[in-house]
Amino acid sequence: MGLLMLDWDDLRYFLALARQGSLSAAAKDLHVAQSTVGRRLASLEASLGVRLLNRTPDGYVPTLAGQSVRDHAERLEAEALALEHVIGGRDLRMAGLVRVTCAETVADHILAQNLATLHLRHPEIMVELIPDPRELSLAMREADISVRLKQPSQHDLVARSIGTIAFGLYASPDYLERHGKPDVQSGCPDHYIITQLEDIQDATQTGWLTDMAPRAHVSMQTRSHESAVSAAVQGGGLACLARFRADREAGVVRLPIPPPVPTAKIWLVVHRDNRQTPRIRAALTHITEGVRQLGPKLYPADAEKEDKHQSVGDSQSG
């Protein structure tokens, strides 16, 4: 009975800390200050009169009582989410908030311009665009729609490909003047590369770059594609960048290299319980139409020719 009388927010903060194991990680997950997480944990422990988490060198670890509370809290969480999905799926209004999450560059250069016009069709729908390199949870209602650069594997998500992004190898003219054109056949010795960290939404491009330039030095790593563009403009090294972004950047040039050059499919993702909600469906349709209209910019004709040439070469060699 005592558990049902508890503040659900206290339980939510406790769950985040129990799952993440540190105040900083839990605070980042909840988008609050570390002190708020600590205060909520103290409030819950005071309400129950028992310690729930022990602080160890490896992070916060549940006590026996804490594990019991966690089990109960996760069941309550699952039931609350299920109720939200059921009610949300029956919302017939073409109005309300739609939260869309994606990577920073996709938000800045694709979705912002696209979603800015959604209100012309549906004046009562408001969009919250959330650029985040993490995959925000659709099941946990952190977002309603996700635009990702890799296909999700969760069984409760519905995903479809709505476009393709072409990438290329770029460097600044100053960098090339200092280091010369990279010798791809020799692994790019005496060169520097700018890579993206492995926990971003898609690391295929970084893998391609490091495989192509195994003798180059890594000068910088970043979670941000925009930061990689800026670093390349300043002469920081070779970078694998999205062509729709880098081709119009005056500070870098695209280098001719043997195919295949990596691409990334654009995946539109929604929770299966929400895909028929009118306002969410309207946003899905609007995003799909906008991305397909941008198709030639995202995946230029010469990139398509390079891919077809490579496919023919592969089939002949096989």
PEJO-V510174 format. One record per residue. SS is DSSP state (2 for helix, 1 for strand, 0 for the rest). PHI is phi in radians with two decimals (none if undefined). OMEGA is omega as a letter, one per 40 degrees, with the letter a starting at -180 (999 if undefined). Layout:
<<SS | PHI | OMEGA> <SS | PHI | OMEGA>>
This chain:
<<0 | none | a> <0 | -1.06 | a> <2 | -1.10 | a> <2 | -1.22 | a> <2 | -1.53 | a> <0 | -1.34 | i> <0 | -1.26 | a> <2 | -1.07 | i> <2 | -1.06 | i> <2 | -1.05 | i> <2 | -1.13 | a> <2 | -1.13 | i> <2 | -1.20 | i> <2 | -1.07 | i> <2 | -1.06 | i> <2 | -1.09 | a> <2 | -1.22 | i> <2 | -1.13 | a> <2 | -1.35 | a> <2 | -1.47 | i> <0 | 1.51 | i> <0 | -2.56 | i> <2 | -1.10 | a> <2 | -1.14 | a> <2 | -1.17 | i> <2 | -1.13 | i> <2 | -1.11 | i> <2 | -1.13 | i> <2 | -1.12 | a> <2 | -1.63 | a> <0 | 1.06 | i> <0 | -2.38 | i> <0 | -1.36 | i> <2 | -1.03 | a> <2 | -1.09 | i> <2 | -1.17 | i> <2 | -1.10 | i> <2 | -1.07 | a> <2 | -1.17 | i> <2 | -1.16 | i> <2 | -1.10 | i> <2 | -1.08 | i> <2 | -1.12 | a> <2 | -1.17 | a> <2 | -1.12 | i> <2 | -1.17 | i> <2 | -1.13 | a> <2 | -1.54 | a> <0 | 1.21 | a> <0 | -2.66 | i> <0 | -1.36 | a> <0 | -1.85 | a> <1 | -2.32 | i> <1 | -1.76 | i> <1 | -1.54 | a> <1 | -2.13 | i> <0 | -1.03 | i> <0 | -1.65 | i> <1 | 2.02 | a> <1 | -1.36 | a> <1 | -2.19 | a> <1 | -1.13 | i> <0 | -1.33 | i> <2 | -1.04 | i> <2 | -1.15 | i> <2 | -1.11 | i> <2 | -1.16 | i> <2 | -1.11 | i> <2 | -1.11 | i> <2 | -1.07 | i> <2 | -1.03 | a> <2 | -1.15 | a> <2 | -1.13 | i> <2 | -1.18 | i> <2 | -1.17 | i> <2 | -1.09 | i> <2 | -1.08 | a> <2 | -1.10 | i> <2 | -1.17 | i> <2 | -1.13 | i> <2 | -1.17 | i> <2 | -1.07 | i> <2 | -1.12 | i> <2 | -1.06 | a> <2 | -1.15 | a> <2 | -1.13 | a> <2 | -1.16 | a> <2 | -1.08 | a> <2 | -1.17 | a> <0 | -1.70 | i> <0 | -1.31 | a> <0 | -1.66 | a> <0 | -1.39 | i> <0 | -1.55 | a> <0 | -2.77 | i> <1 | 1.99 | a> <1 | -1.59 | i> <1 | -2.19 | a> <1 | -1.72 | a> <1 | -2.08 | i> <1 | -2.04 | a> <1 | -2.94 | i> <0 | -1.27 | a> <2 | -1.01 | a> <2 | -1.16 | i> <2 | -1.12 | i> <2 | -1.12 | a> <2 | -1.21 | a> <2 | -1.99 | i> <2 | -2.21 | a> <2 | -1.38 | a> <2 | -1.05 | a> <2 | -1.19 | a> <2 | -1.24 | a> <2 | -1.32 | i> <0 | -1.10 | a> <0 | -1.78 | a> <2 | -1.08 | a> <2 | -1.18 | i> <2 | -1.18 | i> <2 | -1.55 | a> <0 | -2.33 | a> <0 | -1.05 | a> <0 | -1.70 | i> <1 | -1.68 | i> <1 | -1.96 | a> <1 | -1.80 | i> <1 | -1.95 | a> <1 | -1.63 | a> <1 | -2.08 | i> <1 | -1.25 | a> <0 | -2.75 | i> <0 | -1.18 | i> <0 | -1.36 | i> <0 | -1.55 | i> <0 | -1.05 | a> <0 | -1.37 | i> <0 | -1.35 | i> <0 | -1.16 | a> <0 | -1.54 | i> <0 | 1.12 | i> <0 | -1.24 | i> <0 | -2.71 | i> <0 | -1.70 | a> <1 | -2.35 | i> <1 | -2.19 | i> <1 | -1.92 | a> <1 | -2.11 | i> <0 | -1.83 | i> <0 | -2.58 | a> <0 | -1.30 | i> <0 | -1.27 | a> <0 | -1.91 | a> <0 | -1.17 | a> <0 | -1.23 | a> <0 | -1.60 | i> <1 | -1.91 | i> <1 | -1.92 | a> <1 | -2.32 | i> <1 | -2.51 | i> <1 | -1.43 | a> <1 | -2.09 | i> <1 | 3.02 | a> <1 | -2.38 | i> <1 | -1.89 | i> <1 | -1.62 | i> <1 | -2.08 | i> <1 | -2.66 | i> <1 | -1.72 | a> <1 | -2.27 | i> <1 | -2.76 | i> <0 | -1.45 | i> <2 | -1.01 | i> <2 | -1.10 | i> <2 | -1.08 | a> <2 | -1.16 | i> <2 | -1.15 | a> <2 | -1.35 | a> <2 | -1.89 | a> <0 | 1.38 | i> <0 | -1.22 | a> <0 | -1.20 | i> <0 | -1.59 | a> <2 | -1.11 | a> <2 | -1.10 | a> <2 | -1.72 | i> <0 | 1.50 | i> <0 | 1.04 | i> <0 | -1.15 | i> <0 | 1.11 | i> <0 | -2.11 | i> <1 | -2.14 | i> <1 | -2.23 | i> <1 | -1.93 | a> <1 | -2.04 | i> <1 | -1.89 | a> <0 | -1.13 | a> <0 | -1.24 | a> <0 | -1.64 | i> <0 | -1.34 | a> <0 | -1.11 | i> <0 | -2.53 | a> <0 | -1.89 | a> <2 | -1.03 | a> <2 | -1.16 | i> <2 | -1.13 | i> <2 | -1.07 | i> <2 | -1.09 | a> <2 | -1.14 | a> <2 | -1.21 | i> <2 | -1.23 | a> <2 | -1.32 | a> <0 | -2.17 | a> <0 | -1.20 | a> <0 | -1.71 | i> <0 | -1.47 | i> <1 | -1.71 | i> <1 | -1.40 | a> <1 | -1.61 | a> <1 | -2.82 | i> <1 | -2.15 | a> <1 | -2.66 | i> <0 | -1.53 | a> <0 | -1.93 | i> <2 | -1.12 | i> <2 | -1.09 | i> <2 | -1.16 | i> <2 | -1.12 | i> <2 | -1.07 | a> <2 | -1.07 | i> <2 | -1.13 | i> <2 | -1.15 | i> <2 | -1.04 | a> <0 | -1.43 | i> <0 | 1.51 | a> <0 | -1.30 | i> <0 | 2.58 | i> <1 | -1.39 | a> <1 | -2.47 | i> <1 | -1.58 | a> <1 | -2.20 | i> <1 | -1.15 | a> <2 | -1.16 | a> <2 | -1.08 | i> <2 | -1.66 | a> <2 | -1.46 | a> <0 | -1.11 | i> <0 | -1.80 | i> <0 | -1.67 | a> <0 | -1.14 | a> <0 | -1.48 | i> <0 | -2.36 | i> <1 | -2.17 | i> <1 | -1.53 | a> <0 | -1.68 | i> <0 | -1.26 | a> <0 | -2.42 | i> <0 | -1.12 | i> <0 | -1.24 | e> <0 | -1.53 | i> <0 | -1.70 | a> <0 | -1.16 | i> <1 | -2.26 | i> <1 | -2.46 | i> <1 | -1.33 | i> <1 | -1.70 | a> <1 | -1.86 | i> <1 | -1.72 | a> <1 | -2.18 | i> <1 | -2.55 | i> <1 | -1.24 | a> <0 | -1.05 | a> <0 | -1.33 | a> <0 | -1.91 | a> <0 | -1.16 | i> <0 | -1.67 | i> <0 | -1.10 | a> <2 | -0.93 | a> <2 | -1.16 | i> <2 | -1.26 | i> <2 | -1.11 | i> <2 | -1.09 | i> <2 | -1.18 | i> <2 | -1.04 | i> <2 | -1.11 | a> <2 | -1.14 | i> <2 | -1.11 | a> <2 | -1.03 | a> <2 | -1.08 | a> <2 | -1.15 | i> <2 | -1.16 | i> <2 | -1.18 | i> <2 | -1.17 | i> <0 | -1.46 | a> <2 | -0.76 | a> <2 | -1.11 | i> <2 | -1.37 | a> <2 | -1.33 | a> <0 | -2.39 | a> <0 | -1.05 | a> <2 | -1.07 | a> <2 | -1.20 | i> <2 | -1.18 | i> <2 | -1.13 | i> <2 | -1.13 | i> <2 | -1.08 | i> <2 | -1.13 | a> <2 | -1.14 | i> <2 | -1.07 | i> <2 | -1.14 | a> <2 | -1.11 | i> <2 | -1.13 | i> <2 | -1.07 | i> <2 | -1.14 | a> <2 | -1.19 | i> <2 | -1.21 | a> <2 | -1.24 | i> <0 | -1.41 | 999>>
